[in-house]
Amino acid sequence: MLLTWNWKKLFAVQALFALAWAQAPEESYDVIVIGGGPSGLSAASALSRVLRKVALFDSGDYRNNPTRHMHDVIGSDHVVPAEFREAARKQISFYNMTTFFDQEVLTMQKTENSFRATTANGTFTARKVILASGLKDDLPNVPGLRDAFGKGVFWCPWCDGFEHRDQPMGVLGDLSDAYDSVRELHPTLNKDIRIYANGTNNTAQINRINGKNKDWQKVFNAYNVTVNPKPILNITRTQSGSDFQDSATRKELDKFRVYFSDGTYEERGAFITNYGTSQTSKLPEQLKVGFLGTKMNTTAPGLRTTVPGVWGVGDANSDNSTNVPHAMFSGKKAAVFCHVELASEELAQVSGSPAKRAAMLDDRSVHERTARQMGDEVGDVYKRLAHF
């Protein structure tokens, strides 16, 4: 009987714990930040310094994760991305206002007065959301390309071009995009440039590149840029710049072979790519954020999206600049506007009659009123911040 009673008591206690867990209140914050890269970290830093309670969710999926080092980031040049993120978290944690959750937000929805984020481990609410959720590179299914991406194969000459200067350079992607790469690389970084059109030297591509510059063929001839139109079979690394490099000059000495469908191959030291991108996260779509092409529409003042209370920062937004300094700038800017909008709502809570408070707290009213302040109070605040 005693054994039976103990088991019943244990089941009763377990049931109480389960009930308490089911009825536990949602964790509430001022702002939810989606993304733990430079833009999300910058937003969390700015919000922490004005004592806003922030929940930052980091899925661990970073566009620049494959690269060896970050570059052109003043004070953090040639730093490993993971080390940059770790240092940023330590600095932000000093303010004791941001909680870091190393988990993916599965769903996000707008409620009457807040936003609700759900993960595998719980539910969280906040008054505002900053989407720093990033982009992913849509690489073609060419064997070897994805494994090499970020390490000798890159899309940004400012990010990785210096380490592969004066080396035989290949250009990957549609022929119509090759002119832009040649213009960025030649003559300062690379003079030996070979375009691998992978069968895209068709009429549509020729018409498109003519629309960019009708003299592109003259430019290619003057720069001795050649085009290989053959379909690519695979790209094989024959030497890794992680192992072969000159630390004094920071040259990374990668080597690759491009194999073609006819059995031939050519060798290059590095490649610049021209491929499309898409949103890493489905959360912007869940929140019904508007898009310009594949980017979140953030043409409203302060990098707001088309959804009141939601900002879009970093590579994923529509201001068409994709680098770490831009990401950090955009995170800071969104945080400033977010804080001022929160303060406007808090002021409305203690101002005037109930009808006036209701009007001031209306989503569209707050959104439009703070947007109008771009040239006044908010703009002045942001200008003052630029001096520090």
Buried (B, 14 or more C-beta within 10 A) or exposed (E): EEEEEEEEEEEEEEEEEEEEEEEEEBBEBBBBBBBBBBBBBBBBBBBBBBEBBBBBBBBEBBBBEBBBBBBBBEEBEEBEBEEBBEEBBEEBBEBEBBBBBEBBBEEBEBEEEBBBBBBEEEEBBBBBBBBBBBBBBEBEEBEBBBEBBBBBBBBBBBBBBBBBBEBBBBBBBBBBBBBBBBEBBBEEBBBBBBBBBBEBBBEEBBEBBBEEEEEBBEBBEEBEBEBBBBEBBBBBBEEBBEEEBEEEEBBBBBBBBBBBEEEEBBEBBBBBBBBBBEBBBEBBEBBEBBBEEEBBBBBBBBBBBBBBBBBBBBBBBBBEEBBBBBBBBBBBBBBBBBBBBBEBBEEBEEEEEEEEBEEBBBBEBBBEBBBEBBEEEBBEBBEEEEEE
